[in-house]
Amino acid sequence: MLSEPRSGRLAAWGNALLAGLVPPDDAVLEIVGDDAVHRVEGLPGESAPVGLTLALGRLRTLGVSGLRVALPVPGHPLGLSGPPEFNARAMDAEEAVVCHGAAFGLVPEVYEAGPDGDVHVEVVWQVLSVREAPPADVPSLGEAERELAEALRDATEVLSRLDVAASGPVAEAAIDAYRARAERGREVLAPGYPPRAVRVLELAQRVGLLVSLAYENGHGGAVSSAEMGARAEALRPVERVARRALVAAYNSVVEERERGVR
């Protein structure tokens, strides 16, 4: 959870494009990010992979009015609605985009090529049929914000007591570096998202960074099996809450439209 999921970039900037808030070239540039190229395969009416600009335009003509994010992991099908084939592919990738307005979903397949030091990444989004049903376990923005605050407080207390590296200066330095990179030009969300969604996404990314640092720094000061178990128990629900909040933030534009807020 250190980096923005590709499904998040596709949904956020795809939603801005569908709403007419950004031109196609700008949206595609933001979606691709540091990758070399993104293509879309399995699009109705196309026998070969196509570029993002054509794909997003075609999805609009097929009835797609919005894009949602799914960030599932084993045991937690967050954001999915079926059928089993799509869920399985999304679970393997640990992310997907689900279309609103037409029964399609997109799952990324990531390929790396090139020698060490000059590796480039290509992404192929596979278009699959999805079931038109409410996505699994996605909270509202308000629920996500409350859950994050509670989870972060509880986890920080436990991790600090166990002397885990992710609760100390190393974590703060990493968070400061992450924030500095973000402030050098990366928009947290695309145009059209409410300020609360930006706030929830930023907090979820910060919480996710803390969890990643805790996992990457071994067992910290937790030396007994009981302490290690307590540490894992503290991290698991926080990671789950952070993923739920990410999905709530990315999906907020579509959710508000469904409730008639916009």
Secondary structure as GFF3:
##gff-version 3
##sequence-region A 1 262
A	DSSP	alpha_helix	6	18	.	.	.	ID=ss1
A	DSSP	alpha_helix	24	32	.	.	.	ID=ss2
A	DSSP	beta_strand	37	41	.	.	.	ID=ss3
A	DSSP	beta_strand	50	51	.	.	.	ID=ss4
A	DSSP	alpha_helix	52	61	.	.	.	ID=ss5
A	DSSP	beta_strand	66	70	.	.	.	ID=ss6
A	DSSP	alpha_helix	84	93	.	.	.	ID=ss7
A	DSSP	beta_strand	96	100	.	.	.	ID=ss8
A	DSSP	beta_strand	104	113	.	.	.	ID=ss9
A	DSSP	beta_strand	120	129	.	.	.	ID=ss10
A	DSSP	alpha_helix	141	161	.	.	.	ID=ss11
A	DSSP	three_ten_helix	165	167	.	.	.	ID=ss12
A	DSSP	alpha_helix	169	183	.	.	.	ID=ss13
A	DSSP	alpha_helix	195	216	.	.	.	ID=ss14
A	DSSP	alpha_helix	225	259	.	.	.	ID=ss15
###
